[in-house]
């Protein structure tokens, strides 16, 4: 049909109309011509304000307006072209009317749809970014009321018990939860919404049959009309959305469509909250990045580079992940210039404040053109010193209009992406124990690919752990989780590893366990470190215990040596005074032998406590072993074989030869005693280099070159309890009276005092091996021992100052010296010695002093007297070696020292030696 056309003169009167205009106006043509256009079309007395003919008088060009005819529900586009008379003046105009009602309705619908999409976008953003369902629901109710101009809205979620979330504008009373149930049951055809999932639309509640029964309550809460829309998840109704008005209202299709769209978003929110809860139960902090709905997962650094970006980046802005990973694209260049500074500022402020989370929104350029708005949620990771390390983040496209199906699909993809990005091995099992999911980390930890394990029984369980695994599977079938359990599993290469396991049963909508999610971490290295630390702690405790016992033994030996000095000294003097026929001689000899045995025990205690005198020399241990061969064979007897395996070109060591012979003899005797029925003893030597890893396992060892001497036997071996106490003094496994328990403690003390280490390797029924390590002596020549001939003792005539705090020792030494011609000045301590020195007018040739005394020690006394008499000779004596005389058990060069207990002969020879030796200035 042609558009209505009319010619109007300059006085706004119709002069000609076509048939379409006649039909449009609904009047006979003769009733139209001559009438003004504003009277027939607008019903006004004069031209309207937007009259195009009026505008032509000021601007003689075509004029176009859009005109609404409300009472006819009509929109027109009026195009007016001017008509000019012969004089060039405006004579009238041609009016062409075009019906644009359909276009206007479409435009209105589009605008309404745009506003609805904007509402849904705000709701979707709230759903995606806020995990708390209660908060989301209240935000949605408020947005719906604002959009549809409603006074009240609510959501009722089915469950045990039901949950009600409601929003009411000021002045509107909240409804009692039971009232919504009343609406559902009484105004919805007996629960049609719940059973069939259909909408219920009530334009006027007063027309409902139940209105009269609850009229007072309905009027009090100002309820006139409502819409009920079901919330569905996987086609199952989970709740109802209520939209309410105070007065009767005819609900439009647009309003109902809006309610349905909101209901879909709310169903997504419910599903999102459920997924969020499942994620929290499944992996706790591991899934912190999954507190949001699907998005682009990334790990970024301070320079804006990324080490990982999810595949969703391509769908979001059109670029491939590889383009960012290869740095062919810079994320900063993608951000809209107007947003870049604010993003940088927010990032810097968050790092400066030490925040853990940051949310920013900005625009990013799409590969196809234009920009997309992204919500960027960042979790900050810091180093141990508090400095920024990197961010784990997620990007959400907040410009997209996603439907529930797409969002659910993205949620699954993001969930899988996060699991694949996790450093923990994650896999899924069905209730029979078959693998349903296998992450990349699981492939790295266990060695099997996804294709090798999928839909098959779990391959990582060793044969001897099958029963244990079935028990764990049953625990999860019953709905219980496992957290941090440590178990042993195997890799594809058959090696065994220690892992820590977390499991969580996954349920369907009805709460039935349908599958199991398993997280595991390889803790093999951690367990090894724990074992190494435990061994180090045990070694340290043992070393500290041995050190404490050693200090006690050394103190006892020192005090005992003073007594032994008197016992042995006086017995020797007494024997010297008795003739060979004396009846007392035998008794005195027994006293002398008992003193010698006691002195031997004391030397062993000093050896264990590392306070004996050592005379180290550079030796070849092969020569030491060879020289002792015959003696050791006689010692062990004929029923024990002695085998020596000596390494040629053995490195040299610096040790006391006598003490090393004592070590070998004690170890060989100990080996013989471990084989009462005979066997074989093997002595081996070798050059070894103890590596760093050995030193880590043996706390007191320094890595480097060592010479090893090993003594092994084929005896019955030792248990752990015996090995742990092996070197303790007086500990023995022999029968009472068969041993002192000092043999191995002596070995231990000699080795430690010589700077070496000793370790025992033994198993029940497999014998024992003692390995001794001495540091290699580098750049030193082998020393040969010299034997000095001892001549007869000569009497002295010199004056000796004797300083000793033990009365019995002091009296003994004085008697011995005086009997042999010496003049003796005696003092009990350093202070008394100074007084005696000051009162004696003649020269003192020698001072004999104990090292450790009350008030003033022997070294301090000597230094004081040497200032008064240059060249004074000093002989020190002690029951143990003190640091003032001995450093680490080795005599300082040139310092005369006499170890208690000593014999009169040893004392007289040492005194003569010191007096006859020229002093070195």
WODA-V146818 format. One record per pair of residues at least 12 apart in sequence whose C-alpha atoms are under 8 Angstrom apart, sorted by sequence separation. I is the first residue (numbers start at 1). J is the second residue. If there is no record, write none. Layout:
# WODA-V146818
I:J + I:J
This chain:
# WODA-V146818
5:17 + 6:18 + 17:29 + 52:64 + 65:77 + 66:78 + 81:93 + 82:94 + 141:153 + 154:166 + 188:200 + 228:240 + 229:241 + 297:309 + 298:310 + 309:321 + 361:373 + 362:374 + 379:391 + 380:392 + 426:438 + 427:439 + 438:450 + 486:498 + 487:499 + 504:516 + 505:517 + 690:702 + 691:703 + 729:741 + 730:742 + 758:770 + 759:771 + 802:814 + 814:826 + 862:874 + 898:910 + 4:17 + 5:18 + 52:65 + 64:77 + 65:78 + 80:93 + 81:94 + 126:139 + 141:154 + 153:166 + 154:167 + 164:177 + 228:241 + 229:242 + 296:309 + 297:310 + 361:374 + 362:375 + 378:391 + 379:392 + 426:439 + 437:450 + 486:499 + 487:500 + 503:516 + 504:517 + 575:588 + 668:681 + 690:703 + 691:704 + 728:741 + 729:742 + 758:771 + 759:772 + 4:18 + 64:78 + 65:79 + 80:94 + 81:95 + 152:166 + 153:167 + 227:241 + 228:242 + 276:290 + 296:310 + 346:360 + 361:375 + 362:376 + 378:392 + 379:393 + 425:439 + 446:460 + 486:500 + 487:501 + 503:517 + 504:518 + 574:588 + 575:589 + 689:703 + 690:704 + 728:742 + 758:772 + 4:19 + 5:20 + 6:21 + 25:40 + 50:65 + 64:79 + 80:95 + 152:167 + 153:168 + 227:242 + 228:243 + 276:291 + 296:311 + 309:324 + 360:375 + 361:376 + 378:393 + 425:440 + 426:441 + 427:442 + 438:453 + 485:500 + 486:501 + 503:518 + 689:704 + 690:705 + 729:744 + 757:772 + 758:773 + 847:862 + 4:20 + 5:21 + 17:33 + 25:41 + 63:79 + 64:80 + 79:95 + 80:96 + 123:139 + 152:168 + 226:242 + 227:243 + 243:259 + 296:312 + 309:325 + 359:375 + 360:376 + 377:393 + 378:394 + 425:441 + 426:442 + 438:454 + 484:500 + 485:501 + 502:518 + 503:519 + 689:705 + 690:706 + 728:744 + 729:745 + 756:772 + 757:773 + 810:826 + 3:20 + 4:21 + 16:33 + 62:79 + 63:80 + 78:95 + 79:96 + 123:140 + 151:168 + 152:169 + 226:243 + 227:244 + 295:312 + 296:313 + 308:325 + 343:360 + 359:376 + 360:377 + 376:393 + 377:394 + 424:441 + 425:442 + 437:454 + 484:501 + 485:502 + 501:518 + 502:519 + 571:588 + 688:705 + 689:706 + 727:744 + 728:745 + 756:773 + 757:774 + 2:20 + 3:21 + 4:22 + 14:32 + 15:33 + 62:80 + 63:81 + 78:96 + 79:97 + 137:155 + 151:169 + 205:223 + 206:224 + 226:244 + 241:259 + 306:324 + 307:325 + 358:376 + 359:377 + 376:394 + 377:395 + 423:441 + 424:442 + 425:443 + 435:453 + 436:454 + 483:501 + 484:502 + 501:519 + 502:520 + 571:589 + 687:705 + 688:706 + 726:744 + 727:745 + 756:774 + 810:828 + 858:876 + 896:914 + 1:20 + 14:33 + 15:34 + 62:81 + 78:97 + 205:224 + 225:244 + 226:245 + 305:324 + 306:325 + 343:362 + 358:377 + 359:378 + 376:395 + 420:439 + 421:440 + 422:441 + 425:444 + 435:454 + 436:455 + 482:501 + 483:502 + 501:520 + 687:706 + 688:707 + 726:745 + 755:774 + 756:775 + 880:899 + 4:24 + 13:33 + 14:34 + 61:81 + 62:82 + 77:97 + 78:98 + 123:143 + 152:172 + 204:224 + 205:225 + 224:244 + 225:245 + 305:325 + 357:377 + 358:378 + 375:395 + 376:396 + 419:439 + 420:440 + 421:441 + 425:445 + 434:454 + 435:455 + 482:502 + 483:503 + 500:520 + 501:521 + 571:591 + 572:592 + 687:707 + 688:708 + 754:774 + 755:775 + 875:895 + 876:896 + 877:897 + 878:898 + 879:899 + 880:900 + 13:34 + 14:35 + 61:82 + 76:97 + 77:98 + 151:172 + 187:208 + 203:224 + 204:225 + 205:226 + 223:244 + 224:245 + 225:246 + 272:293 + 357:378 + 358:379 + 374:395 + 375:396 + 420:441 + 434:455 + 435:456 + 481:502 + 482:503 + 499:520 + 500:521 + 571:592 + 686:707 + 687:708 + 727:748 + 751:772 + 807:828 + 875:896 + 876:897 + 877:898 + 878:899 + 879:900 + 13:35 + 14:36 + 60:82 + 76:98 + 77:99 + 203:225 + 223:245 + 224:246 + 225:247 + 241:263 + 305:327 + 340:362 + 357:379 + 358:380 + 374:396 + 375:397 + 434:456 + 435:457 + 481:503 + 482:504 + 499:521 + 500:522 + 685:707 + 686:708 + 800:822 + 802:824 + 804:826 + 805:827 + 806:828 + 874:896 + 875:897 + 876:898 + 877:899 + 878:900 + 879:901 + 13:36 + 14:37 + 76:99 + 77:100 + 187:210 + 202:225 + 203:226 + 222:245 + 223:246 + 224:247 + 225:248 + 240:263 + 339:362 + 356:379 + 357:380 + 374:397 + 375:398 + 434:457 + 435:458 + 465:488 + 481:504 + 499:522 + 500:523 + 568:591 + 685:708 + 686:709 + 751:774 + 798:821 + 799:822 + 800:823 + 801:824 + 802:825 + 803:826 + 804:827 + 805:828 + 830:853 + 875:898 + 877:900 + 12:36 + 13:37 + 75:99 + 76:100 + 119:143 + 156:180 + 186:210 + 202:226 + 222:246 + 223:247 + 224:248 + 225:249 + 339:363 + 356:380 + 373:397 + 374:398 + 433:457 + 434:458 + 480:504 + 481:505 + 498:522 + 499:523 + 567:591 + 568:592 + 622:646 + 684:708 + 685:709 + 796:820 + 797:821 + 798:822 + 799:823 + 800:824 + 801:825 + 802:826 + 803:827 + 804:828 + 805:829 + 829:853 + 830:854 + 831:855 + 11:36 + 12:37 + 74:99 + 75:100 + 76:101 + 119:144 + 141:166 + 142:167 + 201:226 + 202:227 + 222:247 + 224:249 + 305:330 + 355:380 + 356:381 + 372:397 + 373:398 + 374:399 + 433:458 + 479:504 + 480:505 + 497:522 + 498:523 + 499:524 + 567:592 + 622:647 + 684:709 + 685:710 + 795:820 + 796:821 + 797:822 + 798:823 + 799:824 + 800:825 + 801:826 + 802:827 + 803:828 + 804:829 + 829:854 + 830:855 + 831:856 + 847:872 + 849:874 + 851:876 + 859:884 + 12:38 + 56:82 + 74:100 + 75:101 + 141:167 + 201:227 + 304:330 + 305:331 + 336:362 + 372:398 + 373:399 + 479:505 + 497:523 + 498:524 + 683:709 + 684:710 + 795:821 + 796:822 + 797:823 + 799:825 + 801:827 + 803:829 + 829:855 + 830:856 + 846:872 + 847:873 + 848:874 + 849:875 + 850:876 + 851:877 + 852:878 + 53:80 + 74:101 + 138:165 + 200:227 + 201:228 + 304:331 + 335:362 + 336:363 + 372:399 + 462:489 + 476:503 + 497:524 + 568:595 + 683:710 + 684:711 + 795:822 + 803:830 + 829:856 + 830:857 + 845:872 + 846:873 + 847:874 + 848:875 + 849:876 + 850:877 + 851:878 + 52:80 + 73:101 + 119:147 + 137:165 + 138:166 + 199:227 + 200:228 + 304:332 + 335:363 + 336:364 + 461:489 + 462:490 + 476:504 + 477:505 + 567:595 + 568:596 + 622:650 + 682:710 + 683:711 + 829:857 + 830:858 + 844:872 + 845:873 + 846:874 + 847:875 + 848:876 + 849:877 + 850:878 + 8:37 + 75:104 + 138:167 + 199:228 + 200:229 + 227:256 + 238:267 + 335:364 + 336:365 + 351:380 + 460:489 + 461:490 + 476:505 + 498:527 + 621:650 + 682:711 + 683:712 + 846:875 + 848:877 + 60:90 + 199:229 + 229:259 + 334:364 + 335:365 + 460:490 + 620:650 + 681:711 + 682:712 + 803:833 + 852:882 + 134:165 + 198:229 + 199:230 + 229:260 + 334:365 + 460:491 + 564:595 + 620:651 + 621:652 + 681:712 + 682:713 + 830:861 + 834:865 + 851:882 + 197:229 + 198:230 + 231:263 + 232:264 + 460:492 + 620:652 + 621:653 + 636:668 + 640:672 + 681:713 + 801:833 + 57:90 + 197:230 + 230:263 + 231:264 + 619:652 + 620:653 + 624:657 + 628:661 + 632:665 + 636:669 + 680:713 + 681:714 + 851:884 + 197:231 + 229:263 + 233:267 + 479:513 + 564:598 + 618:652 + 619:653 + 635:669 + 679:713 + 680:714 + 851:885 + 12:47 + 193:228 + 197:232 + 231:266 + 232:267 + 233:268 + 336:371 + 478:513 + 564:599 + 618:653 + 619:654 + 650:685 + 679:714 + 193:229 + 194:230 + 231:267 + 477:513 + 617:653 + 618:654 + 619:655 + 632:668 + 636:672 + 650:686 + 651:687 + 679:715 + 801:837 + 875:911 + 193:230 + 351:388 + 617:654 + 618:655 + 624:661 + 641:678 + 643:680 + 645:682 + 646:683 + 647:684 + 650:687 + 723:760 + 233:271 + 561:599 + 616:654 + 617:655 + 619:657 + 639:677 + 640:678 + 641:679 + 642:680 + 643:681 + 644:682 + 645:683 + 646:684 + 647:685 + 675:713 + 53:92 + 616:655 + 617:656 + 639:678 + 640:679 + 641:680 + 642:681 + 643:682 + 644:683 + 645:684 + 646:685 + 647:686 + 674:713 + 675:714 + 723:762 + 875:914 + 53:93 + 197:237 + 433:473 + 476:516 + 615:655 + 616:656 + 617:657 + 639:679 + 640:680 + 641:681 + 642:682 + 643:683 + 644:684 + 645:685 + 646:686 + 647:687 + 671:711 + 675:715 + 874:914 + 12:53 + 561:602 + 615:656 + 616:657 + 640:681 + 642:683 + 671:712 + 672:713 + 674:715 + 675:716 + 873:914 + 195:237 + 431:473 + 560:602 + 614:656 + 615:657 + 671:713 + 674:716 + 873:915 + 10:53 + 194:237 + 204:247 + 205:248 + 448:491 + 668:711 + 674:717 + 719:762 + 801:844 + 204:248 + 446:490 + 447:491 + 448:492 + 667:711 + 671:715 + 718:762 + 719:763 + 799:843 + 800:844 + 803:847 + 194:239 + 203:248 + 204:249 + 446:491 + 447:492 + 557:602 + 614:659 + 717:762 + 718:763 + 719:764 + 799:844 + 800:845 + 801:846 + 802:847 + 803:848 + 804:849 + 805:850 + 175:221 + 194:240 + 203:249 + 431:477 + 445:491 + 446:492 + 447:493 + 557:603 + 717:763 + 718:764 + 798:844 + 799:845 + 800:846 + 801:847 + 802:848 + 803:849 + 804:850 + 873:919 + 174:221 + 193:240 + 203:250 + 317:364 + 319:366 + 717:764 + 798:845 + 799:846 + 800:847 + 801:848 + 802:849 + 803:850 + 173:221 + 203:251 + 317:365 + 318:366 + 319:367 + 557:605 + 716:764 + 717:765 + 798:846 + 800:848 + 805:853 + 871:919 + 172:221 + 317:366 + 318:367 + 557:606 + 716:765 + 717:766 + 718:767 + 804:853 + 805:854 + 172:222 + 201:251 + 316:366 + 317:367 + 318:368 + 715:765 + 716:766 + 717:767 + 718:768 + 871:921 + 554:605 + 715:766 + 716:767 + 717:768 + 553:605 + 554:606 + 714:766 + 715:767 + 716:768 + 553:606 + 714:767 + 715:768 + 653:707 + 713:767 + 714:768 + 317:372 + 550:605 + 553:608 + 554:609 + 652:707 + 712:767 + 713:768 + 803:858 + 553:609 + 554:610 + 651:707 + 701:757 + 712:768 + 713:769 + 554:611 + 650:707 + 712:769 + 550:608 + 551:609 + 711:769 + 712:770 + 550:609 + 710:769 + 711:770 + 549:609 + 550:610 + 710:770 + 711:771 + 710:771 + 547:609 + 709:771 + 710:772 + 622:685 + 708:771 + 709:772 + 621:685 + 708:772 + 709:773 + 708:773 + 707:773 + 708:774 + 706:773 + 707:774 + 706:774 + 707:775 + 706:775 + 707:776 + 846:915 + 705:775 + 706:776 + 845:915 + 704:775 + 705:776 + 670:743 + 670:744 + 445:522 + 666:743 + 667:744 + 666:744 + 159:238 + 10:90 + 12:92 + 158:238 + 667:747 + 10:91 + 11:92 + 157:238 + 158:239 + 316:397 + 666:747 + 9:91 + 10:92 + 157:239 + 9:92 + 10:93 + 156:239 + 157:240 + 431:514 + 663:746 + 8:92 + 9:93 + 155:239 + 156:240 + 430:514 + 431:515 + 663:747 + 7:92 + 8:93 + 155:240 + 156:241 + 430:515 + 431:516 + 662:747 + 7:93 + 8:94 + 155:241 + 156:242 + 429:515 + 430:516 + 7:94 + 8:95 + 154:241 + 155:242 + 302:389 + 428:515 + 429:516 + 663:750 + 6:94 + 7:95 + 153:241 + 154:242 + 301:389 + 302:390 + 428:516 + 429:517 + 663:751 + 816:904 + 5:94 + 6:95 + 153:242 + 154:243 + 301:390 + 428:517 + 429:518 + 5:95 + 6:96 + 153:243 + 300:390 + 301:391 + 427:517 + 428:518 + 660:750 + 5:96 + 152:243 + 153:244 + 299:390 + 300:391 + 426:517 + 427:518 + 659:750 + 813:904 + 817:908 + 4:96 + 5:97 + 152:244 + 299:391 + 300:392 + 426:518 + 427:519 + 816:908 + 3:96 + 4:97 + 150:243 + 151:244 + 152:245 + 299:392 + 300:393 + 426:519 + 3:97 + 4:98 + 150:244 + 151:245 + 298:392 + 299:393 + 425:519 + 426:520 + 3:98 + 150:245 + 151:246 + 297:392 + 298:393 + 424:519 + 425:520 + 3:99 + 297:393 + 298:394 + 424:520 + 425:521 + 296:393 + 297:394 + 424:521 + 671:768 + 296:394 + 297:395 + 656:754 + 295:394 + 296:395 + 655:754 + 295:395 + 296:396 + 295:396 + 294:396 + 295:397 + 289:392 + 667:770 + 289:393 + 289:394 + 148:255 + 310:417 + 294:407 + 293:407 + 295:410 + 793:908 + 294:410 + 793:909 + 796:912 + 293:410 + 294:411 + 297:414 + 144:262 + 293:411 + 294:412 + 296:414 + 794:912 + 294:413 + 295:414 + 294:414 + 297:417 + 293:414 + 294:415 + 297:418 + 608:729 + 653:774 + 654:775 + 653:775 + 654:776 + 653:776 + 654:777 + 290:414 + 605:729 + 652:776 + 653:777 + 290:415 + 651:776 + 652:777 + 140:266 + 651:777 + 652:778 + 290:418 + 652:780 + 137:266 + 289:418 + 652:782 + 287:418 + 136:269 + 753:888 + 133:269 + 268:404 + 286:422 + 753:889 + 133:270 + 605:742 + 608:745 + 127:265 + 604:742 + 607:745 + 608:746 + 123:262 + 127:266 + 265:404 + 604:743 + 607:746 + 608:747 + 610:749 + 133:273 + 264:404 + 268:408 + 607:747 + 608:748 + 609:749 + 610:750 + 120:261 + 124:265 + 127:268 + 128:269 + 131:272 + 132:273 + 601:742 + 604:745 + 605:746 + 608:749 + 116:258 + 120:262 + 123:265 + 127:269 + 131:273 + 604:746 + 607:749 + 608:750 + 610:752 + 606:749 + 607:750 + 610:753 + 128:272 + 120:265 + 127:272 + 131:276 + 539:698 + 540:699 + 618:777 + 131:291 + 536:696 + 539:699 + 131:292 + 536:697 + 130:292 + 535:697 + 536:698 + 618:780 + 620:782 + 129:292 + 536:699 + 618:781 + 619:782 + 128:292 + 129:293 + 532:696 + 618:782 + 619:783 + 128:293 + 532:697 + 617:782 + 618:783 + 617:783 + 549:728 + 549:729 + 546:727 + 542:724 + 546:728 + 283:502 + 282:503 + 282:504 + 281:504 + 278:506 + 282:517 + 283:519 + 566:808 + 570:812 + 566:809 + 569:812 + 573:816 + 562:806 + 565:809 + 563:808 + 563:809 + 566:812 + 562:809 + 612:880 + 613:881 + 611:880 + 612:881 + 611:881 + 611:882 + 125:398 + 606:880 + 616:890 + 614:889 + 615:890 + 613:889 + 614:890 + 615:891 + 121:398 + 612:889 + 613:890 + 614:891 + 121:399 + 611:889 + 613:891 + 121:400 + 610:889 + 121:401 + 120:401 + 117:401 + 613:899 + 599:901 + 562:879 + 561:879 + 560:879 + 558:878 + 559:879 + 558:879 + 557:879 + 558:880 + 557:880 + 554:880 + 572:903 + 573:904 + 572:904 + 568:901 + 569:902 + 568:902 + 569:903 + 565:900 + 566:901 + 568:903 + 569:904 + 564:900 + 565:901 + 564:901 + 565:902 + 562:900 + 565:903 + 561:900 + 562:901 + 561:901
